[in-house]
Amino acid sequence: MFLLDAPVSAAYSLVNGLSDALTPVAGELAATAAIIICTLAVRSLLIPLAIRAAKGERARTLLMPKIQKLQKRYAKNPQRLQQETLALYRAEGVSMFAGMGPAFAQAPFFMVLYRVFMSATIAGHQNLLLGHTLLAAPLGQNWMGVLGMGVFSAPSLTFLALLVLLAAVAWWTSSRVTAEGPMGRVARAMPFGTVVFAAFVPLAAGVYLLTSTTWTAVERAVLHRRIIAPA
């Protein structure tokens, strides 16, 4: 059995069951609402990781003056600089990768959701979720797949609206990056990768991305104000 078969089957049962329960209230938007609710539930479970990441970022920020001194002292010796920087992090009990926890933790959930909306059959049964739509756009289709109907067709416009919203969230996130130099440029460009990615994945996965990145932006603002920024 493929490693993801059991999680995909469980996720399908959860999303499909929630969609059925929401149908009397949400109608054709029930499946989309189910995806959003499941995404918010997953992100809620990851709040402790986000708090830990914020504390790690604050600790790294406090270490910056010492790191800058090391950079000046060993400017001509990159290998020694790397050794001394790692030693400093170890001595202070600070992880260089603490902020990556939430992103890594989300990856399995996204992979499972992606499989749910890429599989015609799940556990030997027809994938009923692929028949659901969001404003006439099939949740199991990607933007490339609906362009044949016309750029300004209802399904294509739905995807365009999603991409615009993702771009807005990416811009907001990018504008709040404070790092300078090459790393800063990379950090400011990375949020826009979700816009490109969303054009090639099923609409359901795009809905997940929009929900998750919006959560990240709000969570980041709250944690920055309460944990990272205070002196």
Summary of the structure (lengths in Angstrom):
residues: 231
radius of gyration: 21.2
end to end distance: 52.0
largest distance: 68.0
contacts: 665
relative contact order: 0.13
helix: 77%
strand: 3%
